[in-house]
Amino acid sequence: MIEVRGVNDPKFGQGEFVERNAYILDGHYRRFIVMEEILTELITMGFVIKYAEENTGFAPYGDENPEIIRIIAKRL
């Protein structure tokens, strides 16, 4: 099971650039994931994708409702 912020999250690109898809904002390091890339990597590693969705509503906190990627994968 994987739950991460994706590149469609509103905080993507904010703060100090560290490296590709990674930023420090308010002292917090965040690496944002490209859904298609992580799915390809999982499949290459021998996983079968059981569920994959990128959406809001998965992890609301206070006044934030970030774009989150959720994946359930099983290794064969």
PyMOL Python script that loads the backbone (N, CA, C, O; Angstrom):
from pymol import cmd

cmd.read_pdbstr("""\
ATOM      1  N   MET A   1       0.841  -1.163   0.000  1.00  0.00           N
ATOM      2  CA  MET A   1       0.000   0.000   0.000  1.00  0.00           C
ATOM      3  C   MET A   1       0.892   1.234   0.000  1.00  0.00           C
ATOM      4  O   MET A   1       1.891   1.306   0.716  1.00  0.00           O
ATOM      5  N   ILE A   2       0.510   2.180  -0.807  1.00  0.00           N
ATOM      6  CA  ILE A   2       1.275   3.424  -0.929  1.00  0.00           C
ATOM      7  C   ILE A   2       0.292   4.581  -0.884  1.00  0.00           C
ATOM      8  O   ILE A   2      -0.759   4.535  -1.524  1.00  0.00           O
ATOM      9  N   GLU A   3       0.630   5.608  -0.134  1.00  0.00           N
ATOM     10  CA  GLU A   3      -0.144   6.851  -0.142  1.00  0.00           C
ATOM     11  C   GLU A   3       0.852   8.000  -0.114  1.00  0.00           C
ATOM     12  O   GLU A   3       1.601   8.163   0.850  1.00  0.00           O
ATOM     13  N   VAL A   4       0.854   8.800  -1.184  1.00  0.00           N
ATOM     14  CA  VAL A   4       1.815   9.893  -1.323  1.00  0.00           C
ATOM     15  C   VAL A   4       1.161  11.092  -1.993  1.00  0.00           C
ATOM     16  O   VAL A   4       0.094  10.979  -2.595  1.00  0.00           O
ATOM     17  N   ARG A   5       1.811  12.230  -1.880  1.00  0.00           N
ATOM     18  CA  ARG A   5       1.367  13.407  -2.623  1.00  0.00           C
ATOM     19  C   ARG A   5       1.888  13.309  -4.050  1.00  0.00           C
ATOM     20  O   ARG A   5       3.030  12.916  -4.286  1.00  0.00           O
ATOM     21  N   GLY A   6       1.037  13.671  -4.984  1.00  0.00           N
ATOM     22  CA  GLY A   6       1.421  13.648  -6.385  1.00  0.00           C
ATOM     23  C   GLY A   6       1.802  15.029  -6.887  1.00  0.00           C
ATOM     24  O   GLY A   6       1.652  16.024  -6.179  1.00  0.00           O
ATOM     25  N   VAL A   7       2.293  15.078  -8.107  1.00  0.00           N
ATOM     26  CA  VAL A   7       2.713  16.343  -8.709  1.00  0.00           C
ATOM     27  C   VAL A   7       1.521  17.261  -8.998  1.00  0.00           C
ATOM     28  O   VAL A   7       1.718  18.430  -9.330  1.00  0.00           O
ATOM     29  N   ASN A   8       0.303  16.760  -8.880  1.00  0.00           N
ATOM     30  CA  ASN A   8      -0.890  17.602  -9.052  1.00  0.00           C
ATOM     31  C   ASN A   8      -1.321  18.276  -7.755  1.00  0.00           C
ATOM     32  O   ASN A   8      -2.301  19.020  -7.737  1.00  0.00           O
ATOM     33  N   ASP A   9      -0.596  18.020  -6.675  1.00  0.00           N
ATOM     34  CA  ASP A   9      -0.880  18.650  -5.392  1.00  0.00           C
ATOM     35  C   ASP A   9      -0.612  20.149  -5.475  1.00  0.00           C
ATOM     36  O   ASP A   9       0.343  20.564  -6.132  1.00  0.00           O
ATOM     37  N   PRO A  10      -1.436  20.971  -4.821  1.00  0.00           N
ATOM     38  CA  PRO A  10      -1.228  22.425  -4.872  1.00  0.00           C
ATOM     39  C   PRO A  10       0.130  22.890  -4.347  1.00  0.00           C
ATOM     40  O   PRO A  10       0.592  23.961  -4.741  1.00  0.00           O
ATOM     41  N   LYS A  11       0.781  22.128  -3.476  1.00  0.00           N
ATOM     42  CA  LYS A  11       2.080  22.535  -2.932  1.00  0.00           C
ATOM     43  C   LYS A  11       3.247  22.182  -3.850  1.00  0.00           C
ATOM     44  O   LYS A  11       4.378  22.599  -3.599  1.00  0.00           O
ATOM     45  N   PHE A  12       2.986  21.423  -4.905  1.00  0.00           N
ATOM     46  CA  PHE A  12       4.061  21.066  -5.827  1.00  0.00           C
ATOM     47  C   PHE A  12       4.663  22.331  -6.431  1.00  0.00           C
ATOM     48  O   PHE A  12       3.941  23.202  -6.917  1.00  0.00           O
ATOM     49  N   GLY A  13       5.981  22.424  -6.395  1.00  0.00           N
ATOM     50  CA  GLY A  13       6.683  23.569  -6.963  1.00  0.00           C
ATOM     51  C   GLY A  13       6.864  24.719  -5.995  1.00  0.00           C
ATOM     52  O   GLY A  13       7.530  25.699  -6.332  1.00  0.00           O
ATOM     53  N   GLN A  14       6.290  24.634  -4.796  1.00  0.00           N
ATOM     54  CA  GLN A  14       6.429  25.704  -3.811  1.00  0.00           C
ATOM     55  C   GLN A  14       7.636  25.436  -2.920  1.00  0.00           C
ATOM     56  O   GLN A  14       7.968  24.286  -2.633  1.00  0.00           O
ATOM     57  N   GLY A  15       8.273  26.486  -2.497  1.00  0.00           N
ATOM     58  CA  GLY A  15       9.398  26.368  -1.582  1.00  0.00           C
ATOM     59  C   GLY A  15      10.724  26.293  -2.313  1.00  0.00           C
ATOM     60  O   GLY A  15      10.835  26.665  -3.481  1.00  0.00           O
ATOM     61  N   GLU A  16      11.728  25.804  -1.597  1.00  0.00           N
ATOM     62  CA  GLU A  16      13.095  25.718  -2.125  1.00  0.00           C
ATOM     63  C   GLU A  16      13.258  24.430  -2.921  1.00  0.00           C
ATOM     64  O   GLU A  16      13.031  23.340  -2.397  1.00  0.00           O
ATOM     65  N   PHE A  17      13.651  24.553  -4.179  1.00  0.00           N
ATOM     66  CA  PHE A  17      13.893  23.391  -5.030  1.00  0.00           C
ATOM     67  C   PHE A  17      15.085  22.613  -4.497  1.00  0.00           C
ATOM     68  O   PHE A  17      16.136  23.194  -4.228  1.00  0.00           O
ATOM     69  N   VAL A  18      14.929  21.298  -4.342  1.00  0.00           N
ATOM     70  CA  VAL A  18      16.007  20.426  -3.879  1.00  0.00           C
ATOM     71  C   VAL A  18      16.515  19.572  -5.033  1.00  0.00           C
ATOM     72  O   VAL A  18      17.714  19.534  -5.308  1.00  0.00           O
ATOM     73  N   GLU A  19      15.612  18.900  -5.692  1.00  0.00           N
ATOM     74  CA  GLU A  19      15.897  18.084  -6.866  1.00  0.00           C
ATOM     75  C   GLU A  19      14.569  17.814  -7.557  1.00  0.00           C
ATOM     76  O   GLU A  19      13.524  18.280  -7.102  1.00  0.00           O
ATOM     77  N   ARG A  20      14.606  17.057  -8.663  1.00  0.00           N
ATOM     78  CA  ARG A  20      13.391  16.802  -9.430  1.00  0.00           C
ATOM     79  C   ARG A  20      12.244  16.377  -8.506  1.00  0.00           C
ATOM     80  O   ARG A  20      12.354  15.399  -7.766  1.00  0.00           O
ATOM     81  N   ASN A  21      11.151  17.129  -8.566  1.00  0.00           N
ATOM     82  CA  ASN A  21       9.920  16.850  -7.812  1.00  0.00           C
ATOM     83  C   ASN A  21      10.097  16.891  -6.293  1.00  0.00           C
ATOM     84  O   ASN A  21       9.285  16.314  -5.570  1.00  0.00           O
ATOM     85  N   ALA A  22      11.124  17.549  -5.803  1.00  0.00           N
ATOM     86  CA  ALA A  22      11.366  17.623  -4.360  1.00  0.00           C
ATOM     87  C   ALA A  22      11.628  19.065  -3.947  1.00  0.00           C
ATOM     88  O   ALA A  22      12.403  19.779  -4.584  1.00  0.00           O
ATOM     89  N   TYR A  23      10.968  19.480  -2.869  1.00  0.00           N
ATOM     90  CA  TYR A  23      11.047  20.861  -2.388  1.00  0.00           C
ATOM     91  C   TYR A  23      11.025  20.880  -0.867  1.00  0.00           C
ATOM     92  O   TYR A  23      10.517  19.963  -0.220  1.00  0.00           O
ATOM     93  N   ILE A  24      11.586  21.944  -0.316  1.00  0.00           N
ATOM     94  CA  ILE A  24      11.461  22.195   1.113  1.00  0.00           C
ATOM     95  C   ILE A  24      10.588  23.423   1.273  1.00  0.00           C
ATOM     96  O   ILE A  24      10.901  24.495   0.755  1.00  0.00           O
ATOM     97  N   LEU A  25       9.485  23.258   1.998  1.00  0.00           N
ATOM     98  CA  LEU A  25       8.551  24.348   2.253  1.00  0.00           C
ATOM     99  C   LEU A  25       8.275  24.403   3.746  1.00  0.00           C
ATOM    100  O   LEU A  25       7.855  23.410   4.340  1.00  0.00           O
ATOM    101  N   ASP A  26       8.507  25.555   4.352  1.00  0.00           N
ATOM    102  CA  ASP A  26       8.312  25.735   5.793  1.00  0.00           C
ATOM    103  C   ASP A  26       9.080  24.695   6.610  1.00  0.00           C
ATOM    104  O   ASP A  26       8.579  24.185   7.612  1.00  0.00           O
ATOM    105  N   GLY A  27      10.305  24.386   6.167  1.00  0.00           N
ATOM    106  CA  GLY A  27      11.149  23.457   6.890  1.00  0.00           C
ATOM    107  C   GLY A  27      10.788  21.990   6.700  1.00  0.00           C
ATOM    108  O   GLY A  27      11.365  21.122   7.356  1.00  0.00           O
ATOM    109  N   HIS A  28       9.842  21.702   5.812  1.00  0.00           N
ATOM    110  CA  HIS A  28       9.382  20.329   5.604  1.00  0.00           C
ATOM    111  C   HIS A  28       9.757  19.863   4.199  1.00  0.00           C
ATOM    112  O   HIS A  28       9.385  20.490   3.207  1.00  0.00           O
ATOM    113  N   TYR A  29      10.495  18.761   4.124  1.00  0.00           N
ATOM    114  CA  TYR A  29      10.906  18.185   2.835  1.00  0.00           C
ATOM    115  C   TYR A  29       9.750  17.385   2.241  1.00  0.00           C
ATOM    116  O   TYR A  29       9.150  16.550   2.919  1.00  0.00           O
ATOM    117  N   ARG A  30       9.446  17.643   0.984  1.00  0.00           N
ATOM    118  CA  ARG A  30       8.400  16.891   0.290  1.00  0.00           C
ATOM    119  C   ARG A  30       8.899  16.441  -1.076  1.00  0.00           C
ATOM    120  O   ARG A  30       9.444  17.229  -1.849  1.00  0.00           O
ATOM    121  N   ARG A  31       8.704  15.174  -1.353  1.00  0.00           N
ATOM    122  CA  ARG A  31       8.967  14.633  -2.690  1.00  0.00           C
ATOM    123  C   ARG A  31       7.613  14.275  -3.274  1.00  0.00           C
ATOM    124  O   ARG A  31       6.856  13.506  -2.682  1.00  0.00           O
ATOM    125  N   PHE A  32       7.314  14.831  -4.428  1.00  0.00           N
ATOM    126  CA  PHE A  32       6.038  14.616  -5.100  1.00  0.00           C
ATOM    127  C   PHE A  32       6.227  13.557  -6.186  1.00  0.00           C
ATOM    128  O   PHE A  32       7.223  13.562  -6.909  1.00  0.00           O
ATOM    129  N   ILE A  33       5.267  12.662  -6.287  1.00  0.00           N
ATOM    130  CA  ILE A  33       5.386  11.500  -7.152  1.00  0.00           C
ATOM    131  C   ILE A  33       4.536  11.665  -8.413  1.00  0.00           C
ATOM    132  O   ILE A  33       3.441  12.226  -8.371  1.00  0.00           O
ATOM    133  N   VAL A  34       5.057  11.170  -9.526  1.00  0.00           N
ATOM    134  CA  VAL A  34       4.305  11.099 -10.775  1.00  0.00           C
ATOM    135  C   VAL A  34       3.658   9.716 -10.811  1.00  0.00           C
ATOM    136  O   VAL A  34       4.357   8.703 -10.832  1.00  0.00           O
ATOM    137  N   MET A  35       2.333   9.673 -10.817  1.00  0.00           N
ATOM    138  CA  MET A  35       1.616   8.409 -10.687  1.00  0.00           C
ATOM    139  C   MET A  35       2.023   7.393 -11.753  1.00  0.00           C
ATOM    140  O   MET A  35       2.260   6.228 -11.433  1.00  0.00           O
ATOM    141  N   GLU A  36       2.105   7.810 -12.988  1.00  0.00           N
ATOM    142  CA  GLU A  36       2.452   6.875 -14.068  1.00  0.00           C
ATOM    143  C   GLU A  36       3.845   6.270 -13.860  1.00  0.00           C
ATOM    144  O   GLU A  36       4.074   5.104 -14.182  1.00  0.00           O
ATOM    145  N   GLU A  37       4.766   7.063 -13.324  1.00  0.00           N
ATOM    146  CA  GLU A  37       6.125   6.573 -13.092  1.00  0.00           C
ATOM    147  C   GLU A  37       6.172   5.528 -11.986  1.00  0.00           C
ATOM    148  O   GLU A  37       6.852   4.511 -12.124  1.00  0.00           O
ATOM    149  N   ILE A  38       5.463   5.764 -10.899  1.00  0.00           N
ATOM    150  CA  ILE A  38       5.494   4.793  -9.802  1.00  0.00           C
ATOM    151  C   ILE A  38       4.767   3.516 -10.187  1.00  0.00           C
ATOM    152  O   ILE A  38       5.175   2.428  -9.779  1.00  0.00           O
ATOM    153  N   LEU A  39       3.689   3.629 -10.971  1.00  0.00           N
ATOM    154  CA  LEU A  39       2.995   2.427 -11.427  1.00  0.00           C
ATOM    155  C   LEU A  39       3.904   1.595 -12.332  1.00  0.00           C
ATOM    156  O   LEU A  39       3.975   0.374 -12.191  1.00  0.00           O
ATOM    157  N   THR A  40       4.583   2.244 -13.240  1.00  0.00           N
ATOM    158  CA  THR A  40       5.515   1.541 -14.136  1.00  0.00           C
ATOM    159  C   THR A  40       6.613   0.854 -13.335  1.00  0.00           C
ATOM    160  O   THR A  40       6.958  -0.296 -13.607  1.00  0.00           O
ATOM    161  N   GLU A  41       7.160   1.553 -12.356  1.00  0.00           N
ATOM    162  CA  GLU A  41       8.225   0.982 -11.521  1.00  0.00           C
ATOM    163  C   GLU A  41       7.724  -0.234 -10.745  1.00  0.00           C
ATOM    164  O   GLU A  41       8.422  -1.245 -10.668  1.00  0.00           O
ATOM    165  N   LEU A  42       6.534  -0.150 -10.175  1.00  0.00           N
ATOM    166  CA  LEU A  42       5.978  -1.286  -9.430  1.00  0.00           C
ATOM    167  C   LEU A  42       5.780  -2.498 -10.332  1.00  0.00           C
ATOM    168  O   LEU A  42       6.127  -3.619  -9.959  1.00  0.00           O
ATOM    169  N   ILE A  43       5.227  -2.274 -11.511  1.00  0.00           N
ATOM    170  CA  ILE A  43       5.009  -3.369 -12.462  1.00  0.00           C
ATOM    171  C   ILE A  43       6.342  -3.986 -12.875  1.00  0.00           C
ATOM    172  O   ILE A  43       6.461  -5.207 -12.969  1.00  0.00           O
ATOM    173  N   THR A  44       7.334  -3.151 -13.121  1.00  0.00           N
ATOM    174  CA  THR A  44       8.675  -3.629 -13.489  1.00  0.00           C
ATOM    175  C   THR A  44       9.273  -4.491 -12.380  1.00  0.00           C
ATOM    176  O   THR A  44      10.011  -5.436 -12.657  1.00  0.00           O
ATOM    177  N   MET A  45       8.957  -4.170 -11.132  1.00  0.00           N
ATOM    178  CA  MET A  45       9.470  -4.920  -9.983  1.00  0.00           C
ATOM    179  C   MET A  45       8.657  -6.182  -9.697  1.00  0.00           C
ATOM    180  O   MET A  45       8.953  -6.907  -8.748  1.00  0.00           O
ATOM    181  N   GLY A  46       7.634  -6.446 -10.515  1.00  0.00           N
ATOM    182  CA  GLY A  46       6.869  -7.679 -10.355  1.00  0.00           C
ATOM    183  C   GLY A  46       5.582  -7.552  -9.571  1.00  0.00           C
ATOM    184  O   GLY A  46       5.016  -8.560  -9.149  1.00  0.00           O
ATOM    185  N   PHE A  47       5.110  -6.339  -9.368  1.00  0.00           N
ATOM    186  CA  PHE A  47       3.849  -6.134  -8.655  1.00  0.00           C
ATOM    187  C   PHE A  47       2.683  -6.085  -9.635  1.00  0.00           C
ATOM    188  O   PHE A  47       2.830  -5.655 -10.779  1.00  0.00           O
ATOM    189  N   VAL A  48       1.527  -6.533  -9.166  1.00  0.00           N
ATOM    190  CA  VAL A  48       0.270  -6.376  -9.890  1.00  0.00           C
ATOM    191  C   VAL A  48      -0.490  -5.263  -9.186  1.00  0.00           C
ATOM    192  O   VAL A  48      -0.637  -5.284  -7.964  1.00  0.00           O
ATOM    193  N   ILE A  49      -0.965  -4.306  -9.942  1.00  0.00           N
ATOM    194  CA  ILE A  49      -1.689  -3.172  -9.375  1.00  0.00           C
ATOM    195  C   ILE A  49      -3.141  -3.584  -9.145  1.00  0.00           C
ATOM    196  O   ILE A  49      -3.857  -3.918 -10.089  1.00  0.00           O
ATOM    197  N   LYS A  50      -3.565  -3.557  -7.893  1.00  0.00           N
ATOM    198  CA  LYS A  50      -4.939  -3.910  -7.537  1.00  0.00           C
ATOM    199  C   LYS A  50      -5.846  -2.682  -7.531  1.00  0.00           C
ATOM    200  O   LYS A  50      -7.033  -2.773  -7.841  1.00  0.00           O
ATOM    201  N   TYR A  51      -5.268  -1.528  -7.172  1.00  0.00           N
ATOM    202  CA  TYR A  51      -6.036  -0.281  -7.074  1.00  0.00           C
ATOM    203  C   TYR A  51      -5.073   0.871  -7.221  1.00  0.00           C
ATOM    204  O   TYR A  51      -3.985   0.852  -6.646  1.00  0.00           O
ATOM    205  N   ALA A  52      -5.457   1.872  -7.983  1.00  0.00           N
ATOM    206  CA  ALA A  52      -4.632   3.077  -8.115  1.00  0.00           C
ATOM    207  C   ALA A  52      -5.548   4.245  -8.435  1.00  0.00           C
ATOM    208  O   ALA A  52      -6.320   4.207  -9.394  1.00  0.00           O
ATOM    209  N   GLU A  53      -5.449   5.281  -7.617  1.00  0.00           N
ATOM    210  CA  GLU A  53      -6.255   6.474  -7.840  1.00  0.00           C
ATOM    211  C   GLU A  53      -5.503   7.692  -7.330  1.00  0.00           C
ATOM    212  O   GLU A  53      -4.791   7.626  -6.328  1.00  0.00           O
ATOM    213  N   GLU A  54      -5.670   8.796  -8.032  1.00  0.00           N
ATOM    214  CA  GLU A  54      -5.129  10.085  -7.596  1.00  0.00           C
ATOM    215  C   GLU A  54      -6.299  11.034  -7.479  1.00  0.00           C
ATOM    216  O   GLU A  54      -7.004  11.292  -8.455  1.00  0.00           O
ATOM    217  N   ASN A  55      -6.508  11.563  -6.261  1.00  0.00           N
ATOM    218  CA  ASN A  55      -7.686  12.387  -6.039  1.00  0.00           C
ATOM    219  C   ASN A  55      -7.552  13.162  -4.732  1.00  0.00           C
ATOM    220  O   ASN A  55      -6.664  12.903  -3.921  1.00  0.00           O
ATOM    221  N   THR A  56      -8.448  14.108  -4.554  1.00  0.00           N
ATOM    222  CA  THR A  56      -8.578  14.786  -3.265  1.00  0.00           C
ATOM    223  C   THR A  56      -9.556  13.979  -2.413  1.00  0.00           C
ATOM    224  O   THR A  56     -10.211  13.062  -2.910  1.00  0.00           O
ATOM    225  N   GLY A  57      -9.648  14.320  -1.143  1.00  0.00           N
ATOM    226  CA  GLY A  57     -10.588  13.651  -0.257  1.00  0.00           C
ATOM    227  C   GLY A  57      -9.993  12.484   0.512  1.00  0.00           C
ATOM    228  O   GLY A  57     -10.639  11.956   1.418  1.00  0.00           O
ATOM    229  N   PHE A  58      -8.775  12.065   0.174  1.00  0.00           N
ATOM    230  CA  PHE A  58      -8.150  10.944   0.867  1.00  0.00           C
ATOM    231  C   PHE A  58      -7.515  11.351   2.193  1.00  0.00           C
ATOM    232  O   PHE A  58      -7.481  10.553   3.131  1.00  0.00           O
ATOM    233  N   ALA A  59      -7.013  12.575   2.283  1.00  0.00           N
ATOM    234  CA  ALA A  59      -6.260  12.973   3.472  1.00  0.00           C
ATOM    235  C   ALA A  59      -6.501  14.438   3.831  1.00  0.00           C
ATOM    236  O   ALA A  59      -5.546  15.205   3.951  1.00  0.00           O
ATOM    237  N   PRO A  60      -7.768  14.838   4.004  1.00  0.00           N
ATOM    238  CA  PRO A  60      -7.998  16.230   4.398  1.00  0.00           C
ATOM    239  C   PRO A  60      -7.444  16.480   5.798  1.00  0.00           C
ATOM    240  O   PRO A  60      -7.512  15.629   6.684  1.00  0.00           O
ATOM    241  N   TYR A  61      -6.891  17.684   5.961  1.00  0.00           N
ATOM    242  CA  TYR A  61      -6.340  18.065   7.262  1.00  0.00           C
ATOM    243  C   TYR A  61      -6.535  19.561   7.421  1.00  0.00           C
ATOM    244  O   TYR A  61      -6.009  20.342   6.629  1.00  0.00           O
ATOM    245  N   GLY A  62      -7.275  19.963   8.420  1.00  0.00           N
ATOM    246  CA  GLY A  62      -7.562  21.389   8.610  1.00  0.00           C
ATOM    247  C   GLY A  62      -8.245  21.941   7.382  1.00  0.00           C
ATOM    248  O   GLY A  62      -9.275  21.425   6.950  1.00  0.00           O
ATOM    249  N   ASP A  63      -7.673  22.995   6.814  1.00  0.00           N
ATOM    250  CA  ASP A  63      -8.269  23.598   5.615  1.00  0.00           C
ATOM    251  C   ASP A  63      -7.630  23.063   4.332  1.00  0.00           C
ATOM    252  O   ASP A  63      -7.898  23.579   3.247  1.00  0.00           O
ATOM    253  N   GLU A  64      -6.789  22.036   4.446  1.00  0.00           N
ATOM    254  CA  GLU A  64      -6.138  21.444   3.270  1.00  0.00           C
ATOM    255  C   GLU A  64      -6.860  20.171   2.835  1.00  0.00           C
ATOM    256  O   GLU A  64      -7.373  19.413   3.658  1.00  0.00           O
ATOM    257  N   ASN A  65      -6.884  19.958   1.531  1.00  0.00           N
ATOM    258  CA  ASN A  65      -7.412  18.732   0.961  1.00  0.00           C
ATOM    259  C   ASN A  65      -6.512  18.368  -0.226  1.00  0.00           C
ATOM    260  O   ASN A  65      -6.895  18.543  -1.382  1.00  0.00           O
ATOM    261  N   PRO A  66      -5.313  17.862   0.076  1.00  0.00           N
ATOM    262  CA  PRO A  66      -4.302  17.678  -0.968  1.00  0.00           C
ATOM    263  C   PRO A  66      -4.659  16.585  -1.978  1.00  0.00           C
ATOM    264  O   PRO A  66      -5.445  15.680  -1.699  1.00  0.00           O
ATOM    265  N   GLU A  67      -4.064  16.702  -3.134  1.00  0.00           N
ATOM    266  CA  GLU A  67      -4.161  15.676  -4.173  1.00  0.00           C
ATOM    267  C   GLU A  67      -3.244  14.526  -3.755  1.00  0.00           C
ATOM    268  O   GLU A  67      -2.029  14.700  -3.656  1.00  0.00           O
ATOM    269  N   ILE A  68      -3.821  13.369  -3.515  1.00  0.00           N
ATOM    270  CA  ILE A  68      -3.084  12.222  -2.989  1.00  0.00           C
ATOM    271  C   ILE A  68      -3.165  11.061  -3.982  1.00  0.00           C
ATOM    272  O   ILE A  68      -4.182  10.865  -4.649  1.00  0.00           O
ATOM    273  N   ILE A  69      -2.085  10.306  -4.066  1.00  0.00           N
ATOM    274  CA  ILE A  69      -2.062   9.064  -4.843  1.00  0.00           C
ATOM    275  C   ILE A  69      -2.177   7.908  -3.855  1.00  0.00           C
ATOM    276  O   ILE A  69      -1.434   7.832  -2.877  1.00  0.00           O
ATOM    277  N   ARG A  70      -3.118   7.012  -4.128  1.00  0.00           N
ATOM    278  CA  ARG A  70      -3.251   5.782  -3.356  1.00  0.00           C
ATOM    279  C   ARG A  70      -3.091   4.601  -4.282  1.00  0.00           C
ATOM    280  O   ARG A  70      -3.711   4.535  -5.343  1.00  0.00           O
ATOM    281  N   ILE A  71      -2.251   3.666  -3.868  1.00  0.00           N
ATOM    282  CA  ILE A  71      -1.995   2.474  -4.666  1.00  0.00           C
ATOM    283  C   ILE A  71      -2.002   1.258  -3.759  1.00  0.00           C
ATOM    284  O   ILE A  71      -1.425   1.275  -2.672  1.00  0.00           O
ATOM    285  N   ILE A  72      -2.662   0.203  -4.216  1.00  0.00           N
ATOM    286  CA  ILE A  72      -2.566  -1.096  -3.584  1.00  0.00           C
ATOM    287  C   ILE A  72      -1.989  -2.033  -4.636  1.00  0.00           C
ATOM    288  O   ILE A  72      -2.547  -2.185  -5.723  1.00  0.00           O
ATOM    289  N   ALA A  73      -0.881  -2.652  -4.303  1.00  0.00           N
ATOM    290  CA  ALA A  73      -0.211  -3.539  -5.236  1.00  0.00           C
ATOM    291  C   ALA A  73       0.180  -4.833  -4.523  1.00  0.00           C
ATOM    292  O   ALA A  73       0.450  -4.846  -3.322  1.00  0.00           O
ATOM    293  N   LYS A  74       0.201  -5.906  -5.286  1.00  0.00           N
ATOM    294  CA  LYS A  74       0.562  -7.209  -4.716  1.00  0.00           C
ATOM    295  C   LYS A  74       1.676  -7.821  -5.552  1.00  0.00           C
ATOM    296  O   LYS A  74       1.619  -7.839  -6.782  1.00  0.00           O
ATOM    297  N   ARG A  75       2.673  -8.312  -4.866  1.00  0.00           N
ATOM    298  CA  ARG A  75       3.788  -8.942  -5.562  1.00  0.00           C
ATOM    299  C   ARG A  75       3.441 -10.399  -5.839  1.00  0.00           C
ATOM    300  O   ARG A  75       2.968 -11.122  -4.962  1.00  0.00           O
ATOM    301  N   LEU A  76       3.681 -10.802  -7.049  1.00  0.00           N
ATOM    302  CA  LEU A  76       3.396 -12.189  -7.432  1.00  0.00           C
ATOM    303  C   LEU A  76       4.522 -13.112  -7.027  1.00  0.00           C
ATOM    304  O   LEU A  76       4.451 -14.317  -7.271  1.00  0.00           O
TER     305      LEU A  76
END
""", "prot")
cmd.dss("prot")
cmd.show_as("cartoon", "prot")
cmd.util.cbc("prot")
cmd.orient("prot")
